[in-house]
Amino acid sequence: MRAAFVSAAVIAALAIPSRASAADVVDATTDFDGPATHRRGLILGTSLGFGAIGASGYPNNSTEIGDPTYYGASGLMTGSSSSLLIMGALTDYVNFGIWFGRQSAQNGDWRSSGGAGGFRVEGFPLFRVVPKLRDLGVFSQFGIGSATLDEKNSTYVGAKGVQSFLGAGAFYEWSLGHLLGGHAAIGPSLEYDSIWSRSIETNGMVLGLRLVWYGGT
């Protein structure tokens, strides 16, 4: 009887880990804490775009800010933008790092330019939920920006200022294959950017092309 009891105990001991292991198995489509399989490591990238931009403001002088005599507004302008990305892939669905960018635009009467830099966060919210859309991303970038607005062929002093920057948008990635120990990806992007201060404000919608290299996969 003792032998039967020992045998039963051994069988039970072997069975318990088996049941625990089965319970711990997590489906790959819902394992958000699993190791990265698609994005990891250093990210280097650039983005080039073209879009519509508007600017308005005052010369950066405390005695002229708010005075309608010195106010200038460009209306709709068209122009280009460029940016540099230095980031890291924290998981398959979150990238984080820094970014620097510039933009310029003009119309028949006005021209404007600006630059900015700060932090950027990219997310791929459908990576685990809808695998076919795993490379659809959204982003937000924020930091410090500067802008100028000048009227062509005029004595207008011009508006300028340095203050807050905020941008947000979406993009898609298509893989270009392995490159230098990692892989490259390219795709379209659409973003809205805004620089605002006491003396000047610019807003723009830009359609661009994003090219990145992931160093870890």
VEXDONU-374153 format. One record per residue: z, y, x of N, C-alpha, C, CB in turn. Coordinates in steps of 0.02 Angstrom, whole numbers, plus 32768, in hexadecimal, padded with zeros to 4 digits. Atoms other than C-alpha are relative to their C-alpha. Last residue first. Glycine has a CB too. Layout:
N
((Z; Y; X); (Z; Y; X); (Z; Y; X); (Z; Y; X))
...
! end
This chain:
217
((8020; 803B; 801D); (78D5; 8872; 8340); (7FB6; 8001; 8011); (800A; 7FFE; 7FB4))
((7FD8; 803D; 8001); (7952; 88E4; 8399); (7FDE; 7FC3; 7FE4); (803C; 800B; 7FDA))
((7FF9; 8022; 7FC0); (78E9; 8975; 83D6); (8022; 7FBC; 7FFD); (8026; 802B; 802D))
((7FBE; 8020; 8001); (78A8; 89B2; 832F); (8007; 7FD7; 8040); (8009; 7FD4; 7FC1))
((7FFA; 803D; 7FD8); (7814; 8A28; 8345); (8048; 7FE9; 7FFF); (7FE8; 800D; 8049))
((7FC2; 8010; 7FDF); (77E8; 8AAA; 82C2); (7FFA; 7FC0; 8029); (8039; 7FF9; 7FCE))
((800C; 8036; 7FD0); (7751; 8B04; 827A); (8041; 7FF4; 8026); (7FC5; 8012; 8030))
((7FC6; 8011; 7FD7); (7760; 8B6F; 81DC); (7FF0; 7FC4; 802C); (803F; 7FF1; 7FD4))
((800B; 8042; 7FE4); (76C9; 8BC3; 818B); (8039; 7FF3; 8032); (7FBA; 7FFA; 8022))
((8008; 800D; 7FB9); (76E6; 8C5A; 811D); (7FF2; 7FB7; 8011); (803C; 8015; 8024))
((801A; 8045; 7FFF); (76E3; 8CAD; 8074); (7FEF; 7FF0; 8049); (7FC2; 7FF7; 7FD1))
((802C; 8015; 7FCB); (7750; 8D4A; 8077); (7FED; 7FB6; 7FF8); (8021; 800B; 8045))
((800E; 8046; 8010); (77A4; 8DAC; 7FEC); (7FCA; 7FE9; 8031); (7FEA; 7FF6; 7FB5))
((8042; 801E; 7FF8); (77EF; 8E51; 8026); (7FFE; 7FB6; 7FED); (7FE9; 8008; 8047))
((8001; 803F; 8023); (787B; 8ECD; 800E); (7FBA; 7FE3; 8006); (8015; 8008; 7FB5))
((8041; 8021; 8003); (78A8; 8F62; 807A); (8007; 7FBD; 7FDC); (7FE2; 7FF6; 8047))
((8000; 8042; 801F); (7938; 8FDD; 8068); (7FB9; 7FE5; 8001); (801C; 8002; 7FB7))
((8041; 801F; 800D); (7961; 9078; 80CB); (800A; 7FBB; 7FE2); (7FD7; 7FFB; 8041))
((803A; 7FD4; 7FF6); (79EA; 90FB; 80EB); (7FBD; 7FE0; 7FEE); (7FFF; 8017; 8046))
((7FF9; 7FC0; 8024); (7A8A; 90AF; 80A6); (7FC0; 8029; 8004); (803B; 8028; 801D))
((7FCC; 7FD7; 7FE2); (7A54; 9001; 80DD); (8006; 8040; 7FD8); (7FF0; 8010; 804B))
((7FE8; 7FC5; 8024); (79E7; 8F74; 809D); (8039; 8022; 8026); (8017; 7FED; 7FB9))
((7FD6; 7FDA; 7FD1); (7977; 8EEE; 80E5); (8017; 803E; 7FDB); (7FD9; 8013; 8043))
((7FE8; 7FBD; 8010); (7930; 8E6E; 806B); (802B; 801C; 8038); (8027; 7FFF; 7FBD))
((7FD5; 7FE1; 7FCF); (78C9; 8DD0; 807D); (8013; 8046; 7FEB); (7FDE; 8002; 8045))
((7FF3; 7FBC; 8015); (787A; 8D5A; 7FFE); (8033; 801D; 8031); (801A; 8004; 7FB6))
((7FBE; 7FE2; 7FFA); (782E; 8CBA; 803F); (8002; 8047; 7FE6); (8016; 7FFE; 8049))
((8000; 7FC4; 802B); (77A1; 8C3E; 8026); (8045; 801D; 8002); (7FEA; 7FEF; 7FB6))
((7FBF; 7FE4; 8013); (777B; 8BB8; 80A6); (7FF6; 803D; 7FD5); (802A; 8011; 803F))
((7FFE; 7FBD; 801C); (76E9; 8B45; 80CC); (8047; 8016; 7FF0); (7FD5; 8004; 7FC1))
((8007; 7FFA; 8049); (76EF; 8AAF; 8140); (8006; 8047; 7FE8); (8033; 7FD6; 7FDE))
((801F; 7FC1; 8014); (76FA; 8A6A; 81F0); (7FFC; 8003; 7FB5); (7FBA; 8009; 8020))
((8010; 7FFC; 8047); (775F; 89E3; 8247); (7FE5; 8045; 7FEF); (803F; 7FF0; 7FD4))
((8012; 7FBE; 8019); (7777; 89AB; 82FB); (7FEE; 7FFC; 7FB6); (7FC4; 801D; 8028))
((803B; 7FFD; 802B); (77D0; 8911; 833D); (7FF7; 8047; 7FE5); (8007; 7FCE; 7FC5))
((7FEB; 7FF1; 8044); (7847; 88EA; 83CB); (7FC4; 7FFC; 7FD1); (8021; 8045; 7FFB))
((7FC2; 8021; 800F); (7835; 88A3; 847A); (801D; 800E; 7FBB); (8032; 8013; 8032))
((7FCE; 7FF0; 7FCD); (77B2; 8921; 84AE); (8045; 7FE2; 7FEF); (8006; 804B; 8007))
((8013; 7FCF; 7FCD); (774C; 890F; 840D); (803C; 800D; 802D); (7FE7; 8041; 7FE0))
((7FD0; 7FFB; 7FC8); (774B; 8889; 8386); (7FE5; 802F; 8036); (800E; 7FBA; 801E))
((7FF9; 8038; 7FD2); (76E1; 88A6; 82EB); (8030; 800F; 8038); (7FBD; 7FEF; 801C))
((803B; 8000; 7FD5); (76A2; 893F; 828C); (8003; 7FC7; 8033); (7FFA; 8043; 8024))
((7FF8; 8016; 7FBB); (771D; 8926; 81FD); (7FBE; 8001; 8025); (801F; 7FBA; 8002))
((802A; 803B; 7FF5); (7702; 898D; 8161); (8005; 7FED; 8049); (7FB4; 800D; 7FEB))
((8012; 8019; 7FBE); (778F; 8A03; 8131); (7FD1; 7FC4; 7FFC); (803F; 7FEE; 8028))
((800D; 8048; 7FFF); (77A5; 8A6C; 8094); (7FE9; 7FEC; 8046); (7FCA; 7FED; 7FCB))
((8036; 8016; 7FD4); (77F3; 8B17; 807F); (7FF6; 7FB5; 7FF8); (800F; 8013; 8049))
((800B; 8049; 8001); (7867; 8B7D; 8010); (7FC5; 7FEF; 802D); (7FF3; 7FE7; 7FB7))
((8042; 801A; 8010); (78B1; 8C2B; 8010); (7FFE; 7FB5; 7FFF); (7FCE; 801A; 8031))
((7FFB; 8042; 801E); (7942; 8CA0; 8032); (7FBA; 7FE7; 7FEF); (802D; 8001; 7FC1))
((803F; 801F; 8013); (795E; 8D3E; 8097); (800D; 7FBB; 7FE3); (7FD2; 7FFB; 803D))
((7FF7; 803E; 8027); (79EC; 8DB8; 80B4); (7FBC; 7FE6; 7FED); (802C; 800D; 7FC1))
((803D; 8025; 800F); (79FB; 8E43; 8135); (8012; 7FC2; 7FD8); (7FD9; 7FEE; 8041))
((7FFF; 8047; 8013); (7A85; 8EC4; 8145); (7FBB; 7FE4; 7FF1); (802D; 7FF6; 7FC4))
((7FCB; 8018; 802D); (7A7D; 8F69; 81A3); (7FF5; 7FB6; 7FF0); (8001; 8029; 7FC0))
((7FEB; 8043; 7FEA); (7A17; 8FD2; 821B); (8039; 7FEA; 7FD3); (8015; 8000; 804B))
((7FBA; 8013; 8005); (79B8; 906C; 81DE); (800C; 7FB9; 801A); (8017; 8005; 7FB9))
((7FEE; 8039; 7FD6); (7916; 90CA; 81D6); (8049; 7FF1; 7FF8); (7FEF; 800F; 804A))
((7FC0; 8020; 8010); (78B9; 9149; 816C); (800C; 7FC6; 8030); (8001; 7FE7; 7FB6))
((7FFE; 8049; 7FFE); (7831; 91BB; 81AD); (8045; 7FE6; 7FF1); (7FE9; 7FE7; 8042))
((7FD9; 8016; 7FC6); (782B; 9273; 81DD); (8001; 7FB4; 8006); (8047; 801A; 7FFC))
((7FC3; 8022; 8018); (77A0; 929A; 8161); (8024; 7FE1; 803C); (7FEF; 7FC9; 7FCB))
((7FC7; 7FE7; 7FD8); (7725; 930C; 81BE); (8041; 7FE0; 7FEA); (8005; 804C; 7FFB))
((7FD1; 7FD5; 8023); (7693; 92A8; 8178); (8036; 8017; 8031); (801F; 7FDC; 7FC3))
((801E; 7FBD; 8006); (75F7; 924C; 81B0); (802C; 8031; 7FDA); (7FBD; 7FFB; 7FDD))
((803A; 7FF1; 7FD5); (7643; 91A1; 818D); (7FE8; 8048; 7FF3); (7FC6; 7FCD; 7FF4))
((803B; 7FEC; 8027); (76F0; 919A; 813E); (7FC8; 8012; 8030); (8010; 803A; 7FD0))
((8021; 7FC2; 7FEC); (7772; 913A; 81A0); (7FC3; 800D; 7FD5); (7FEC; 7FFE; 804B))
((8035; 7FEE; 802F); (77F0; 90B6; 816C); (7FE4; 8043; 8014); (801B; 8001; 7FB6))
((8019; 7FBB; 7FFD); (7863; 905E; 81E7); (7FCA; 8008; 7FCB); (7FE4; 8011; 8047))
((8040; 7FF2; 801F); (78CE; 8FC1; 81DD); (7FEF; 804A; 8008); (8001; 7FEE; 7FB5))
((8011; 7FB9; 7FFA); (7961; 8F6C; 8232); (7FBB; 800B; 7FE2); (8002; 8017; 804B))
((8046; 7FEE; 7FFC); (79B5; 8EC7; 8209); (7FF7; 804B; 8008); (7FDC; 7FE9; 7FC2))
((8009; 7FB8; 7FF8); (7A5C; 8E70; 8220); (7FB5; 800F; 8007); (8027; 801A; 803E))
((7FED; 7FE2; 7FC1); (7A85; 8DC1; 81E1); (7FF8; 804B; 7FFF); (7FD7; 7FE3; 8038))
((7FDB; 7FC2; 8009); (7A55; 8D47; 8159); (8015; 801A; 8044); (803D; 7FF7; 7FD2))
((7FF3; 7FE2; 7FBF); (79E2; 8CB4; 8140); (801F; 8045; 7FF7); (7FBF; 8004; 802B))
((7FE5; 7FBC; 8006); (79D7; 8C3E; 80AC); (800C; 8019; 8047); (8042; 8001; 7FD5))
((7FDB; 7FE0; 7FCA); (796F; 8BA2; 809F); (801C; 8043; 7FEC); (7FD5; 8007; 803D))
((7FEF; 7FBC; 8015); (7920; 8B22; 802C); (8029; 801F; 8039); (8027; 8001; 7FBB))
((7FC3; 7FDE; 7FEB); (78C8; 8A82; 8062); (8009; 8045; 7FE1); (8001; 8007; 804A))
((7FFF; 7FBF; 8022); (784C; 8A04; 801F); (8042; 8022; 8010); (7FF7; 7FF8; 7FB3))
((8011; 7FCB; 7FD0); (783E; 8979; 80A1); (7FF8; 8044; 7FDF); (7FC0; 7FEE; 8024))
((7FCB; 7FF9; 7FCE); (789A; 88F4; 803A); (7FF3; 8039; 8031); (8009; 7FC0; 8026))
((7FF8; 7FB8; 7FF4); (7825; 8911; 7FA7); (8036; 800C; 8035); (8012; 8024; 7FBF))
((8043; 7FE3; 7FF9); (77E3; 885E; 7F9C); (8002; 804A; 800F); (7FD7; 7FF3; 7FC2))
((801C; 800B; 7FBD); (7895; 8820; 7FBE); (7FBB; 801F; 800A); (7FFC; 7FB7; 800E))
((8048; 800C; 800E); (78D7; 886F; 7F1D); (7FDD; 7FF8; 8044); (7FE1; 803C; 7FD6))
((8008; 8008; 8048); (7997; 8868; 7F1F); (7FB8; 7FEE; 7FEE); (8015; 803F; 7FDB))
((7FE9; 8042; 8016); (79B8; 884A; 7FD7); (7FEE; 7FF1; 7FB7); (804B; 7FFB; 800A))
((800D; 8032; 7FCD); (7951; 88DA; 8020); (8014; 7FB9; 7FEA); (8025; 8012; 8040))
((801C; 803C; 8020); (794D; 893F; 7F80); (7FF6; 7FC7; 8031); (7FBE; 8012; 7FDE))
((7FD6; 801B; 8035); (79C4; 89C9; 7FBA); (7FE6; 7FC0; 7FE0); (8008; 8033; 7FCB))
((8032; 802B; 801F); (796D; 89EA; 8061); (8023; 7FDA; 7FC7); (7FE0; 7FCD; 8035))
((7FE9; 803C; 8023); (79D2; 8A7D; 80A2); (7FC6; 7FDA; 7FE1); (8033; 8012; 7FCB))
((8034; 8023; 8024); (79B2; 8B05; 8122); (801D; 7FC1; 7FE0); (7FC4; 7FEF; 802E))
((7FEC; 8042; 8019); (7A35; 8B82; 815E); (7FC6; 7FE4; 7FD8); (8041; 8005; 7FD4))
((802E; 801F; 8030); (7A08; 8C19; 81C9); (801B; 7FBA; 7FEE); (7FB8; 7FFB; 801C))
((7FF7; 8047; 800C); (7A78; 8C90; 822A); (7FD0; 7FE7; 7FCA); (8048; 7FF0; 7FEC))
((7FC1; 8018; 801B); (7A4B; 8D3A; 826F); (8001; 7FB5; 7FF9); (800E; 8021; 7FBD))
((7FE9; 803D; 7FE1); (79BA; 8DA6; 82A3); (8043; 7FEB; 7FE2); (8006; 8008; 804C))
((7FBF; 8018; 8016); (7953; 8E37; 8262); (8011; 7FC0; 8026); (8001; 7FF3; 7FB4))
((7FEC; 803C; 7FDC); (78BD; 8EA3; 8283); (8045; 7FEC; 7FEB); (7FFD; 800D; 804C))
((7FBA; 8014; 8001); (785E; 8F28; 8224); (800C; 7FC2; 802A); (8017; 7FF5; 7FBA))
((7FF4; 8038; 7FD3); (77BD; 8F88; 8214); (804B; 7FF0; 7FFE); (7FE9; 8010; 8049))
((7FBA; 8013; 7FF7); (7775; 8FFD; 8192); (8005; 7FC6; 8031); (8021; 7FED; 7FBC))
((7FF9; 803C; 7FD6); (76D3; 905B; 8177); (804B; 7FF4; 800B); (7FDA; 8008; 8044))
((7FC0; 800F; 7FE0); (76A3; 90D6; 80EF); (7FFA; 7FC4; 802F); (8035; 7FF2; 7FCB))
((7FD8; 7FC5; 7FF1); (760D; 9131; 80A5); (803E; 7FF2; 802A); (8014; 801F; 7FC1))
((8027; 7FC6; 7FED); (757D; 90B5; 8096); (8028; 803C; 8017); (7FD7; 8015; 7FC8))
((8034; 7FF3; 8031); (75EC; 901C; 809C); (7FDB; 803F; 8014); (801E; 8006; 7FB7))
((8019; 7FBC; 800B); (765A; 8FD3; 8123); (7FD1; 8000; 7FC3); (7FDB; 801A; 803E))
((802C; 7FFA; 803B); (76C1; 8F3F; 815A); (7FE9; 8048; 7FFA); (8026; 7FE9; 7FC0))
((8020; 7FBE; 8003); (7724; 8EFE; 81EE); (7FD1; 8000; 7FC5); (7FDA; 8010; 8043))
((8034; 7FF7; 8032); (779F; 8E6F; 8202); (7FE3; 8046; 8005); (801D; 7FF3; 7FBA))
((801C; 7FBD; 8004); (7811; 8E27; 8287); (7FCC; 8003; 7FC9); (7FE2; 8016; 8043))
((8041; 7FF3; 8020); (7883; 8D91; 8294); (7FEC; 8049; 8002); (8003; 7FE9; 7FB9))
((8013; 7FBB; 7FF1); (7914; 8D3D; 82EE); (7FBB; 800C; 7FE2); (7FFF; 800E; 804E))
((8046; 7FED; 800B); (796D; 8C9E; 82B6); (7FF7; 8049; 8011); (7FEB; 7FF2; 7FB6))
((800D; 7FB8; 7FFE); (7A0D; 8C41; 82DA); (7FB5; 800D; 7FFA); (801C; 8020; 8041))
((800A; 7FE0; 7FC0); (7A4A; 8B94; 82AE); (7FF5; 804A; 7FFB); (7FC7; 7FE0; 8025))
((7FDB; 7FC0; 7FF9); (7A67; 8B15; 8224); (7FF3; 801C; 8046); (804C; 7FF6; 7FF3))
((800E; 7FE1; 7FBF); (7A04; 8A81; 81DF); (8025; 8043; 8003); (7FB3; 800A; 800B))
((7FE6; 7FBE; 7FF1); (7A45; 8A15; 8150); (7FEE; 8014; 8047); (804E; 8001; 7FF7))
((800C; 7FD0; 8036); (79F3; 8980; 80F8); (801F; 8044; 800C); (801A; 7FE4; 7FC0))
((8044; 8003; 8019); (79DA; 88FA; 817C); (7FF1; 8038; 7FCF); (7FF3; 7FBD; 7FDF))
((800B; 803F; 8023); (7A7B; 8933; 81CD); (7FB7; 7FFE; 7FEC); (8030; 7FF8; 7FC0))
((7FBD; 801D; 8007); (7AB5; 89BD; 8242); (7FFE; 7FBC; 7FDE); (802D; 8030; 7FDA))
((7FFF; 802A; 803C); (7A03; 89E5; 827A); (8045; 7FDE; 7FFC); (7FC6; 7FCB; 8000))
((7FEE; 8045; 7FF5); (7A18; 8A72; 82F8); (8001; 7FDB; 7FBE); (8044; 7FFB; 8023))
((7FD0; 801E; 802E); (79C9; 8B1D; 82FF); (8013; 7FBA; 8017); (7FE3; 7FFD; 7FBA))
((7FDD; 802B; 7FD1); (7965; 8B99; 8364); (803A; 7FE2; 7FDA); (8018; 8028; 8041))
((7FC6; 8027; 8016); (78E4; 8BEB; 82F2); (801C; 7FD8; 803A); (7FEC; 7FD2; 7FC6))
((7FF0; 8035; 7FD0); (786A; 8C77; 831F); (8040; 7FDE; 7FE9); (8008; 801C; 8048))
((7FBA; 800F; 7FF2); (781C; 8CEA; 829D); (8005; 7FC5; 8030); (8025; 7FF0; 7FBF))
((7FF9; 8038; 7FD2); (777A; 8D42; 8273); (804A; 7FF4; 800E); (7FDA; 800C; 8042))
((7FBD; 800C; 7FE5); (7745; 8DB9; 81EA); (7FFE; 7FC4; 802F); (8033; 7FF4; 7FC7))
((7FF4; 8042; 7FE2); (76A4; 8E06; 81AB); (8048; 7FFC; 8019); (7FCF; 7FF2; 8039))
((7FF6; 8006; 7FB9); (766F; 8E95; 813B); (8011; 7FBA; 8015); (8037; 802E; 8016))
((800C; 8045; 7FEA); (7646; 8ED9; 8091); (8008; 7FFD; 804C); (7FB9; 7FE7; 7FEA))
((8024; 8005; 7FC1); (768F; 8F76; 8044); (7FF4; 7FB6; 800E); (8029; 8022; 803B))
((8012; 8043; 7FE7); (76C5; 8F9B; 7F91); (7FD8; 8005; 8041); (7FD9; 7FD9; 7FCC))
((8026; 8028; 8030); (7717; 9044; 7F72); (7FEF; 7FBE; 8021); (7FC0; 8025; 7FEA))
((8043; 8016; 7FED); (7748; 90A2; 800E); (7FD5; 7FE5; 7FC8); (8006; 7FCD; 8035))
((8009; 8043; 801D); (77DD; 9108; 7FD5); (7FB7; 7FEA; 800A); (8012; 7FFF; 7FB4))
((8043; 801B; 7FFC); (781F; 91A1; 8032); (7FFD; 7FBA; 7FE3); (7FE8; 8000; 8048))
((800A; 8045; 8018); (78B6; 920E; 8010); (7FB7; 7FEB; 8007); (8017; 7FF9; 7FB7))
((800F; 802B; 7FC7); (78D3; 92A8; 807C); (7FF3; 7FB7; 7FEC); (803A; 8002; 8031))
((8032; 7FE0; 7FD6); (78CC; 932C; 7FF4); (7FE9; 7FD2; 8038); (801B; 8040; 801D))
((8044; 8012; 8016); (7926; 92B7; 7F7C); (7FC9; 801E; 802B); (7FF6; 8016; 7FB9))
((8023; 7FC2; 8011); (79C7; 92CE; 7FE3); (7FB8; 7FEE; 7FED); (8002; 8033; 803C))
((7FF1; 7FED; 8045); (7A2B; 922C; 7FDE); (7FDE; 803F; 7FE9); (8048; 8007; 7FF7))
((7FFB; 803B; 802C); (7A2D; 9216; 809A); (8015; 8016; 7FBB); (8032; 7FCC; 801D))
((803F; 8009; 8024); (79FB; 92BC; 80E9); (8000; 7FC4; 7FD2); (7FC8; 7FF9; 8032))
((800D; 7FC5; 8028); (7AA3; 92FE; 8129); (7FC0; 7FF9; 7FD6); (7FFA; 803D; 802D))
((7FD0; 7FFB; 8037); (7ADA; 9251; 8164); (7FF3; 803D; 7FD3); (8046; 8004; 801C))
((7FD9; 7FC5; 7FF2); (7A3C; 9239; 81CA); (802E; 800D; 7FC4); (7FD2; 803E; 800F))
((7FBC; 8017; 7FF3); (79DE; 9195; 81D1); (802C; 803B; 8019); (8000; 7FC6; 8035))
((7FF2; 7FFE; 7FB8); (7942; 91DE; 8181); (804A; 7FEE; 800C); (7FF0; 8046; 801E))
((7FF6; 7FBD; 7FE6); (793A; 91A7; 80CA); (8004; 7FFD; 804D); (803F; 8021; 7FE2))
((7FC2; 7FE9; 7FE1); (7903; 910E; 806B); (7FFD; 8047; 8018); (8012; 7FD3; 8038))
((7FEE; 7FBD; 8017); (787C; 909F; 8024); (8040; 8016; 8023); (8008; 8002; 7FB3))
((7FC9; 7FDF; 7FDC); (7820; 9001; 8053); (800C; 8045; 7FE4); (7FF1; 8004; 804C))
((7FF4; 7FBC; 8016); (77AF; 8F82; 7FFD); (803C; 801D; 8024); (800A; 8003; 7FB4))
((7FC1; 7FE2; 7FED); (7764; 8EE2; 8043); (8004; 8047; 7FE5); (8008; 8001; 804D))
((7FFA; 7FBD; 801D); (76DC; 8E6B; 800C); (8045; 801B; 800D); (7FF0; 7FFE; 7FB3))
((7FE5; 7FF4; 8042); (76B2; 8DD2; 8075); (8000; 8048; 7FEB); (8044; 7FE6; 7FFC))
((8023; 7FC4; 8019); (7671; 8D7A; 810E); (8019; 800C; 7FB9); (7FB2; 7FF7; 8000))
((800D; 7FF6; 8047); (76CD; 8CF8; 8174); (7FDC; 8041; 7FF1); (803F; 7FFE; 7FDA))
((802D; 7FC7; 8004); (76EE; 8CA6; 821C); (7FED; 8009; 7FB6); (7FC0; 7FF6; 802C))
((801E; 7FF7; 8041); (7781; 8C32; 823A); (7FD6; 8040; 8000); (8036; 8003; 7FC8))
((801A; 7FBD; 800C); (77C4; 8BEA; 82DB); (7FE1; 8003; 7FBB); (7FCC; 8014; 8037))
((8036; 7FF4; 8030); (7829; 8B56; 830E); (7FEB; 8048; 7FFC); (8016; 7FEA; 7FBC))
((8022; 7FC3; 7FEA); (78A1; 8B00; 8384); (7FC6; 800C; 7FD1); (7FE8; 7FFC; 804B))
((803B; 7FEC; 8025); (791B; 8A81; 833E); (7FE6; 8042; 801D); (8010; 8008; 7FB3))
((8015; 7FBB; 7FFA); (799A; 8A24; 83AA); (7FC1; 800D; 7FD7); (7FF4; 8013; 8049))
((800A; 7FE0; 7FC0); (79DA; 897B; 8371); (7FEB; 8049; 7FFB); (7FCD; 7FDC; 8026))
((7FC3; 7FF7; 7FD8); (79C4; 891C; 82D0); (7FED; 8023; 8041); (8022; 7FBB; 800E))
((7FF7; 7FC0; 7FDC); (794C; 8904; 8240); (8040; 7FFE; 8028); (7FFF; 803C; 7FCF))
((803E; 7FDA; 8005); (7905; 8863; 81F3); (8003; 8042; 8027); (7FF1; 800F; 7FB8))
((803A; 802B; 7FF4); (7983; 87D7; 8209); (7FBF; 8028; 8005); (7FFA; 7FCC; 7FCA))
((8041; 7FE0; 800A); (7A29; 8832; 8213); (7FC7; 7FD1; 8013); (7FFB; 8042; 8028))
((801F; 7FE0; 7FC5); (7ABF; 87BF; 820A); (7FBC; 801D; 7FF0); (7FFA; 7FCE; 8039))
((801E; 802E; 7FD1); (7B0E; 879E; 815F); (7FE1; 8025; 803B); (7FCB; 7FD6; 7FDE))
((7FDB; 7FFD; 7FC2); (7B80; 8819; 8108); (7FE4; 7FD1; 8035); (8048; 7FEE; 7FF2))
((8008; 7FBE; 7FE2); (7B09; 8840; 8079); (8025; 8006; 8042); (8018; 8035; 7FCF))
((7FD3; 7FFA; 7FC7); (7AFA; 8787; 804E); (7FF5; 8042; 8024); (7FF7; 7FC5; 8031))
((7FC7; 7FD7; 8013); (7AAB; 878E; 7FA1); (8031; 800B; 8039); (8024; 7FE1; 7FC4))
((8016; 7FC4; 8024); (79FA; 8750; 7FC5); (8039; 802D; 7FEB); (7FD9; 7FEB; 7FC2))
((8019; 7FCC; 7FD2); (7A38; 86DA; 804C); (7FEC; 803F; 7FDC); (7FC5; 7FE5; 8027))
((8049; 7FFB; 8004); (7A9E; 8676; 7FCF); (7FE8; 803B; 8029); (7FE9; 8008; 7FB7))
((8016; 7FC6; 8027); (7B4F; 8665; 800A); (7FB5; 8003; 8001); (801F; 8042; 801B))
((8047; 7FF4; 7FF6); (7B99; 85BE; 8044); (7FEA; 8038; 7FD2); (7FD7; 7FC0; 7FF3))
((800B; 7FC5; 7FD6); (7C56; 85CE; 8043); (7FB7; 8010; 800C); (8023; 7FF7; 8042))
((7FEE; 7FC4; 8026); (7C6E; 855C; 7FAE); (7FF1; 803F; 8027); (8049; 7FFE; 7FEC))
((8032; 7FF6; 8034); (7C0E; 84D0; 8004); (800E; 8040; 7FDA); (7FFF; 7FC5; 7FD0))
((803E; 7FEA; 7FE0); (7C79; 84E2; 809E); (7FCB; 800E; 7FCC); (7FE8; 7FCB; 8031))
((7FF9; 7FBA; 7FEC); (7D18; 84DC; 8037); (7FC0; 801A; 801F); (803B; 8008; 8031))
((8003; 7FD6; 803C); (7CE2; 843B; 7FE0); (8005; 8049; 8012); (8037; 7FED; 7FCE))
((8044; 8004; 801A); (7CBB; 83E8; 8086); (7FF8; 802B; 7FC3); (7FEE; 7FB8; 7FEF))
((802D; 7FD2; 7FDC); (7D5D; 8426; 80D0); (7FB9; 8000; 7FE7); (8000; 7FEF; 8049))
((7FEE; 7FBA; 800D); (7DBE; 83D3; 8041); (7FD4; 8030; 8029); (8049; 800B; 8011))
((8024; 7FE5; 803A); (7D61; 832B; 8049); (800D; 804A; 7FF6); (8012; 7FDB; 7FC2))
((8046; 7FF6; 7FED); (7D99; 82FB; 80F8); (7FD9; 8021; 7FC8); (7FE0; 7FBE; 8011))
((8003; 7FCD; 7FCC); (7E50; 8316; 80CE); (7FB8; 800F; 8014); (8028; 7FEA; 803C))
((7FF4; 7FBF; 801F); (7E3D; 82B7; 802A); (7FFA; 8038; 8033); (8045; 8002; 7FDF))
((803B; 7FEF; 8028); (7DED; 8222; 8082); (8008; 8045; 7FE0); (7FF5; 7FCB; 7FC9))
((8036; 7FEF; 7FD2); (7E78; 8220; 8103); (7FC2; 8016; 7FDB); (7FF0; 7FC6; 802D))
((7FF1; 7FBE; 7FE3); (7EFE; 8227; 807C); (7FCA; 8016; 802F); (8043; 7FFE; 8024))
((800D; 7FCD; 8033); (7EAE; 8198; 801A); (800C; 8046; 801B); (802C; 7FF4; 7FC3))
((8049; 7FFB; 8009); (7EA6; 812D; 80B7); (7FEF; 8036; 7FCD); (7FE4; 7FBD; 7FE9))
((801B; 7FDD; 7FC6); (7F5D; 8153; 80DE); (7FB5; 8009; 7FF9); (8010; 7FDA; 8040))
((7FEC; 7FBA; 8006); (7F91; 8121; 802C); (7FE3; 802A; 8039); (804C; 8006; 7FFF))
((8029; 7FE1; 8034); (7F2C; 8080; 8033); (800F; 804A; 7FF9); (800B; 7FDC; 7FBE))
((8043; 7FF8; 7FE5); (7F7B; 8053; 80DA); (7FD2; 8021; 7FCD); (7FE3; 7FBC; 8014))
((7FFF; 7FC7; 7FD3); (8029; 8073; 8092); (7FBA; 800E; 801C); (8031; 7FF4; 803A))
((8000; 7FC3; 802A); (8000; 8000; 8000); (8000; 803F; 802B); (803D; 8001; 7FD1))
! end
